[in-house]
């Protein structure tokens, strides 16, 4: 038996292919699955492209991001893989809604894969039906059947290549974040209750800033009110205290900061408070030079979270807003000690909508995703994202992908449950809807 791990084709990115190929081969979850197959069945999983997929009995597909999903569809269609006779198995962090992709796979793992892959392999070899609802079988399930996310109760014990798992789950409860629900929080498992963030990325509370070291953190709101509304309780005074207490450093401190914009009920970011905060920080920091590089992400209503029913802002271009604000230079504040930049490349409303189509998609949404991938108008670099979005709104009724829903409404992803009780998620949803003043009705707000 030959098992291959698929390296998907990357549309429009031939010159960057080595980077994306390396990323596909380096997903830790995929490496865990490959390791388990080798240990249990003494089979070495080989990486392969779609050109050779028919030479394998089983193809593994890792869907780590929404981009991976669209790349996969492009790859399957380009190489006519739907006429295959071998078995395709999918899994990964992007599997939050199986309905748009259920027809593409024989099996789909939901949540952690190291145990699930062994169960799926057993089903392949014996033909036995699933004994739990942590994975989808095309033979035994329908896409709308009830499933639940599989969790691990400890960090993966094996070293995979040169890497060891150091983080799984987050102890904080930001209402927008799917990671809170796609993984088991440390305080809810019996083992490895203290974990660290991957690489140099730290939550703001644990961040220990050092000069000469590339570090990343997240604030996820330009105003204190926004941060508290989504349960990310970081006050302006806490930001001042964090940076003003850094010991003297011999080199400038450079920090990558993730920031979410476009929360429900908002459009253009309100930056007056942030600019005043930067000025106060500049006065407070006497011993160091600090450079903040803000990476802006438009809000997305993620499945399984308390904000899954919120509307999504697809008619405001944040990239253009910040480009116009900074006259294309990205600098928004410059003081004697503190500088703040908005990094270019913010996701466009069109890219945000493509994410929403998957997150809120049903089985028929696969055809719309294919339309975006293959139609010459949407496929052309000569058409801007703004034009593509305008054409898409003209040609299709797509409001159900971005509008507001009533709290508790069944969404296409609602048949996948997490560790959290539905009533708790709905009560948290009511809090955040109230904080942003959007009520609890079917609506759009632009």
C-alpha positions in Angstrom: 0.0 0.0 0.0 1.3 3.4 -1.0 0.2 6.5 0.9 0.9 10.0 -0.3 0.6 13.5 1.3 -0.6 15.9 -1.3 1.2 19.1 -2.1 -1.5 21.2 -3.8 -0.9 23.4 -6.8 -0.7 27.1 -6.1 -2.7 29.1 -8.6 -1.0 32.3 -9.9 2.1 31.7 -7.6 4.5 29.8 -9.7 7.4 32.1 -8.7 6.6 31.6 -5.0 5.9 27.8 -5.3 8.9 26.7 -3.2 7.7 28.8 -0.3 4.2 27.3 -0.5 5.3 23.8 -1.1 7.6 24.0 1.9 4.7 25.3 4.0 2.4 22.4 2.9 5.1 19.9 3.8 5.7 21.4 7.2 2.3 21.4 8.9 2.8 19.9 12.3 -0.6 18.2 12.3 0.2 16.4 9.1 3.6 15.4 10.4 1.9 13.8 13.4 -0.5 11.9 11.2 2.4 10.6 9.1 4.3 9.6 12.2 1.3 7.6 13.5 0.8 5.8 10.2 4.5 4.8 10.2 4.4 3.6 13.8 1.2 1.6 13.5 1.4 0.2 10.0 5.1 0.5 9.2 4.2 2.5 6.1 6.2 5.6 5.1 4.1 8.4 3.8 5.5 10.1 0.7 4.9 13.7 -0.4 3.4 13.9 -3.9 1.9 16.3 -6.3 -1.4 15.7 -8.1 0.4 14.7 -11.2 1.2 11.3 -9.6 -1.8 10.9 -7.3 -3.1 7.8 -9.1 0.1 5.9 -8.2 -1.0 6.0 -4.6 -3.7 4.0 -2.8 -4.4 6.7 -0.3 -3.9 10.5 -0.5 -3.7 12.6 2.6 -4.7 16.3 2.4 -3.9 18.9 5.1 -6.3 21.9 5.1 -4.6 24.3 7.4 -6.2 27.5 6.0 -9.0 28.7 3.8 -6.4 29.3 1.1 -5.5 25.6 1.3 -9.2 24.8 0.6 -9.3 26.9 -2.6 -5.9 25.6 -3.7 -7.2 22.1 -3.2 -10.3 22.7 -5.3 -8.1 24.2 -8.0 -5.8 21.2 -7.9 -8.6 18.6 -8.0 -10.2 20.3 -11.0 -7.0 21.0 -12.9 -5.9 17.4 -12.6 -9.4 15.8 -12.9 -8.9 14.1 -9.6 -12.6 13.6 -9.0 -12.5 10.7 -11.4 -10.0 9.0 -9.2 -10.2 5.4 -7.9 -8.0 5.8 -4.8 -9.0 7.0 -1.3 -8.7 10.7 -0.3 -8.6 11.7 3.4 -8.7 15.3 4.6 -8.1 17.0 8.0 -6.6 20.1 9.5 -7.3 23.3 11.3 -9.5 24.7 8.5 -12.0 21.9 8.9 -14.7 23.9 10.6 -17.4 23.2 8.1 -17.5 20.0 6.0 -20.5 20.7 3.8 -18.7 22.5 1.0 -16.0 19.9 0.7 -17.8 16.6 1.7 -18.1 15.5 -1.9 -14.4 15.8 -2.5 -13.2 13.2 0.1 -13.8 9.7 1.2 -13.0 10.6 4.8 -12.7 13.9 6.7 -11.1 14.1 10.2 -12.6 16.7 12.5 -10.2 18.0 15.1 -7.0 16.3 16.3 -5.9 13.7 13.8 -3.4 11.4 15.5 -6.1 9.0 16.8 -8.6 9.6 14.1 -6.2 8.6 11.3 -5.8 5.2 12.9 -9.5 4.7 13.0 -9.9 5.8 9.4 -7.1 3.5 8.3 -8.9 0.7 10.1 -12.1 1.6 8.2 -10.2 1.5 4.9 -8.7 -1.9 5.6 -11.8 -3.6 7.1 -14.8 -1.6 5.8 -16.1 -1.1 9.3 -18.3 2.0 9.9 -17.2 4.8 12.3 -17.5 4.1 16.0 -17.7 7.8 16.9 -18.6 11.1 15.3 -15.2 12.7 15.1 -14.8 11.9 11.4 -16.9 11.9 8.3 -17.2 8.9 6.0 -18.7 9.4 2.6 -20.0 5.9 2.6 -21.7 6.0 6.0 -22.6 9.7 6.6 -24.4 12.6 5.1 -22.8 16.0 5.3 -25.5 17.4 7.6 -25.1 14.6 10.2 -24.0 15.6 13.7 -20.2 15.6 14.3 -18.0 16.7 17.2 -14.4 18.0 17.3 -11.9 15.6 18.6 -9.4 16.9 21.2 -6.2 15.7 22.7 -5.8 15.6 26.4 -2.0 16.3 26.3 0.7 17.6 24.0 1.9 15.2 21.3 4.6 13.1 23.0 6.8 12.3 20.0 9.3 14.6 18.4 8.4 15.0 14.7 11.5 15.8 12.7 13.3 18.5 14.7 10.0 19.8 16.3 8.2 19.1 19.5 4.7 20.4 20.3 4.8 23.1 22.9 1.3 24.6 22.7 -2.2 23.2 22.4 -5.2 25.2 23.4 -5.6 28.7 24.8 -6.6 29.6 28.4 -8.1 32.9 27.3 -11.6 33.3 25.9 -11.7 35.9 23.1 -15.1 35.7 21.6 -14.0 36.0 18.0 -11.3 33.2 18.1 -12.0 29.8 16.8 -8.8 28.4 18.2 -10.5 28.6 21.7 -13.0 25.9 20.5 -11.0 23.9 17.9 -8.5 22.9 20.6 -9.0 22.0 24.2 -8.0 24.8 26.7 -5.2 23.8 29.0 -7.4 24.1 32.2 -9.9 21.6 30.7 -7.5 18.7 30.3 -5.6 16.5 32.8 -2.1 16.9 31.3 0.2 19.6 30.1 -1.9 22.4 31.6 0.9 25.0 31.1 1.8 25.5 27.5 3.6 28.2 25.5 2.7 30.0 22.3 4.5 28.7 19.2 7.8 30.3 18.1 8.1 34.0 19.2 4.3 34.6 19.3 3.0 35.4 22.8 -0.4 36.5 24.1 -0.1 40.1 25.4 -0.3 39.0 29.0 2.7 36.7 28.7 4.8 38.8 26.4 8.3 39.6 27.6 9.7 42.0 25.0 13.4 41.7 24.1 15.4 43.8 21.7 17.0 42.1 18.7 14.4 39.3 18.8 11.5 39.0 16.3 8.3 38.8 18.4 4.6 38.8 17.8 1.6 39.5 19.9 -2.0 40.6 19.4 -4.2 43.4 20.7 -7.2 42.9 18.3 -8.8 46.3 18.7 -7.6 49.9 18.3 -9.9 51.0 21.1 -10.2 49.7 24.7 -13.9 49.4 24.3 -13.6 47.1 21.3 -11.1 44.8 23.1 -13.3 44.5 26.1 -16.4 43.9 24.0 -14.8 40.8 22.5 -13.5 39.7 25.9 -9.9 40.6 25.2 -9.4 42.6 28.4 -6.4 44.7 27.6 -6.7 48.2 28.9 -4.8 51.2 27.5 -3.1 51.6 30.8 -1.9 47.9 30.6 -0.3 48.6 27.3 1.5 51.7 28.7 2.6 49.7 31.7 3.9 46.7 29.6 6.1 48.8 27.4 7.3 51.4 29.8 8.5 48.7 32.2 10.9 47.1 29.7 14.5 47.3 30.9 17.0 49.3 28.9 17.9 47.6 25.6 20.9 48.1 23.4 18.9 47.8 20.2 15.5 49.1 19.1 12.5 46.9 20.0 10.5 45.7 17.0 7.2 44.1 17.6 4.6 42.6 15.2 1.1 43.3 16.5 -2.1 41.7 15.1 -5.1 44.0 15.1 -8.7 43.2 14.1 -10.9 45.9 12.5 -14.5 45.8 11.2 -16.2 44.5 14.2 -20.0 44.4 14.0 -21.5 47.9 13.8 -18.2 49.6 12.8 -16.7 50.6 9.6 -13.7 53.0 9.5 -11.4 52.3 12.4 -11.6 55.0 15.1 -7.9 55.9 15.5 -8.1 59.0 17.8 -7.8 56.9 20.9 -4.9 54.8 19.4 -3.0 57.9 18.4 -3.4 59.4 21.9 -2.2 56.1 23.3 0.9 56.2 21.1 1.6 59.8 22.2 1.3 58.8 25.9 3.5 55.8 25.3 6.1 57.9 23.6 6.2 60.1 26.8 6.3 57.1 29.1 9.1 55.1 27.4 12.3 56.8 28.4 14.9 54.1 28.0 14.1 52.3 24.7 13.1 52.8 21.1 10.0 50.9 20.1 8.7 50.1 16.6 5.2 48.7 16.4 4.3 47.0 13.1 0.5 46.6 13.0 -0.9 43.7 10.9 -4.5 44.4 10.3 -7.1 41.7 9.9 -10.8 42.3 9.0 -13.2 40.6 11.4 -14.5 37.2 10.2 -17.5 35.5 11.9 -15.8 32.1 12.7 -17.8 28.9 13.2 -18.2 27.5 16.7 -17.5 30.9 18.3 -19.8 33.3 20.2 -19.5 35.7 17.2 -20.5 33.1 14.5 -23.9 34.8 14.0 -22.4 38.4 13.6 -22.5 40.2 10.3 -19.4 40.5 8.2 -18.3 43.8 6.7 -17.6 43.2 3.0 -18.2 46.7 1.6 -15.4 48.6 3.3 -11.8 48.4 2.0 -9.5 48.7 5.0 -6.4 48.4 2.8 -7.5 51.4 0.8 -8.4 53.2 4.0 -5.0 52.9 5.6 -3.2 53.5 2.3 -5.0 56.8 1.9 -4.5 57.7 5.5 -0.7 57.2 5.3 -0.4 58.4 1.7 1.0 55.0 0.9 3.8 55.2 3.4 2.3 53.0 6.2 3.6 55.3 9.0 0.7 56.5 11.3 2.7 57.7 14.3 6.3 58.9 14.8 7.6 60.1 18.1 11.1 60.4 19.7 10.8 56.9 21.2 7.8 55.2 19.5 6.9 54.6 15.9 3.8 52.8 14.6 3.3 51.4 11.1 0.4 49.8 9.4 1.7 47.0 7.3 0.2 46.8 3.7 -1.5 43.7 2.3 -4.7 43.8 4.4 -7.2 41.2 3.2 -9.7 42.8 0.8 -13.5 42.5 1.2 -13.4 40.0 -1.7 -10.9 37.8 0.1 -13.0 38.1 3.3 -16.1 37.0 1.3 -14.3 33.9 0.0 -13.6 32.9 3.6 -17.2 33.5 4.5 -18.4 31.3 1.6 -16.5 28.4 3.0 -17.3 29.1 6.7 -21.0 29.6 6.0 -21.2 27.4 2.9 -23.6 24.5 2.2 -23.0 21.6 -0.1 -24.0 23.7 -3.1 -21.4 26.4 -2.2 -18.7 24.2 -3.8 -20.0 25.3 -7.2 -19.7 29.0 -6.2 -16.2 28.4 -5.0 -15.4 26.8 -8.3 -16.9 29.7 -10.1 -14.5 32.1 -8.3 -11.6 29.8 -9.1 -12.2 29.1 -12.8 -14.3 32.0 -14.3 -12.0 34.1 -16.5 -13.3 37.4 -14.9 -12.6 36.2 -11.4 -9.4 34.5 -12.5 -7.8 37.5 -14.1 -5.3 39.8 -12.5 -6.5 42.6 -14.7 -9.7 42.9 -12.6 -9.4 44.4 -9.1 -10.9 42.7 -6.1 -13.4 45.6 -5.9 -14.6 44.8 -9.4 -14.8 41.1 -8.7 -16.8 41.7 -5.6 -19.2 44.0 -7.5 -19.7 41.4 -10.2 -20.2 38.6 -7.7 -22.9 40.7 -5.8 -24.6 41.4 -9.2 -24.6 37.8 -10.4 -25.5 35.9 -7.2 -27.6 36.3 -4.1 -24.8 36.0 -1.5 -26.2 38.0 1.4 -26.6 34.8 3.5 -22.8 34.5 3.6 -22.2 37.9 5.3 -25.5 39.0 7.0 -26.3 38.8 10.6 -28.2 35.8 12.1 -30.3 35.5 15.2 -28.3 34.0 18.1 -28.9 30.2 18.1 -29.9 30.0 14.4 -28.6 26.9 12.7 -25.7 27.7 10.4 -24.2 25.2 7.9 -21.3 24.6 10.4 -23.7 24.1 13.4 -23.6 20.3 13.0 -20.1 20.3 14.3 -20.0 20.8 18.1 -17.2 21.7 20.4 -16.3 21.2 24.0 -18.4 24.2 25.0 -22.0 24.0 25.9 -24.3 25.7 23.3 -26.1 27.7 26.0 -22.8 29.2 27.2 -21.8 30.2 23.6 -25.2 31.8 23.1 -25.0 33.8 26.3 -21.6 35.0 25.3 -23.0 35.9 21.9 -25.7 38.0 23.5 -23.0 39.9 25.5 -21.1 40.7 22.3 -24.1 41.6 20.3 -25.2 43.9 23.1 -21.8 45.5 23.4 -21.7 46.4 19.7 -25.4 47.4 19.6 -26.4 45.1 16.8 -29.4 43.4 18.6 -30.5 39.9 17.7 -32.2 39.9 14.3 -31.5 39.0 10.7 -29.8 42.1 9.2 -26.9 43.6 7.4 -25.5 46.9 8.6 -24.0 48.7 5.6 
